[in-house]
Amino acid sequence: MIDLVSDTATKPSAEMRRFMADAPVGDEQLKEDPTVNRLQEMIAELTGKEEALFLPSGTMCNAIGIKVHTQPGDRIVLEKYAHPYTSEAGGPALMAGVMITLIEGKRGIYTPEQLEEAVPGYSYHSAPTTLVCVENTHNRGAGKVWPLETVNAVADTAHRLGAKTHMDGARLMNAVVASGVSAKDFAARYDTVWVDLSKGLGAPVGGVLAGTHETMERARRYKHMYGGAMRQAGIIAAAGVYALEHNVERLADDHTNAKTLARGLADIPGLGIDPDEIETNLVFFDVNDTGRTAAEIVAALKEHGVRMGATGKYRIRAVTHLDISREDIDTALRAVGEVVVGRG
Ligand SMILES: *Cc1c(COP(=O)(O)O)cnc(C)c1O
């Protein structure tokens, strides 16, 4: 099966597993796991923050990122298709008790002017805006990288309005590799930022949240409260260390494969996609003109040994990653051609 549903599909390689097996471990709750500590130092360094905290998932990175900057009843700002709004099970409402103002961006990118318009000025009638979030790259925005100037301008506007800033960097390293802008530069004006280890980087578990010592001290309490504090977690943190050392530069291959896939899809009659818009590893295409729904096409592709995801009635997502080769892309394209044109 060629699995293009998500970049979470990667399996730890034999070398990664060996590195995990050999990792020194201790009790991470007592800050005594050397491998967890090493991973946290690597991410702090990478993002230019004082401290970082290893968490079991990216979802918990967002949950805690939102929690540490807000009080119940506050307003947070998210882009309309941001992950905490679409895919975190109502967590911001339950765990942080916040209300959400949505901004519709262009492929996930919004402007400081839109932020300013969306947020009411101070009045005791309205909820105070205490957090503004961006997602880089933007998942539903088809892996769009935030331009550095825009991401900086949004943060500056947020701070001027009295809000903190949080960057969902589930695929921050994809943004870094695609743009040449460092993680440190992307995150410089963000109070918290996190990186997912279990997406394109190829580790099986985890995300790492970063910010100031003071913020991370409070984040540590919520990690405990939400049940995210572990024990000899070095055995999984080791996969993250390995991933950061071996799997960052190669994200460029995923981007090339995504581009190749997009170009091939654009040549298939009935499919809607602009290959020029593909910047990283996420490929979305429309199937309106095929006479079939996304779900029907996805089901037929599965029969051909290719998995993709239906993300809308007529929209399909395909994601390249570490376990997808150039040959897999050619095979996937042949399968899509057979299904869509040959009505296989
Ligand atoms: C996957 C993802 C998350 C959640 O990460 P998990 O590790 O799956 O919990 C958050 N934000 C974005 C943009 C994502 O793509």
The ligand as a Gaussian input file, in Angstrom:
#p B3LYP/6-31G(d) Opt

LIG

0 1
 C       -1.073000      17.077000      13.013000
 C       -1.268000      18.496000      13.407000
 C       -1.458000      18.853000      14.749000
 C       -1.594000      17.823000      15.840000
 O       -0.455000      17.039000      16.011000
 P       -0.569000      15.530000      16.586000
 O        0.850000      15.190000      16.860000
 O       -1.209000      14.708000      15.520000
 O       -1.420000      15.605000      17.817000
 C       -1.586000      20.192000      15.044000
 N       -1.512000      21.134000      14.088000
 C       -1.331000      20.831000      12.796000
 C       -1.222000      21.922000      11.790000
 C       -1.223000      19.508000      12.403000
 O       -1.082000      19.210000      11.111000

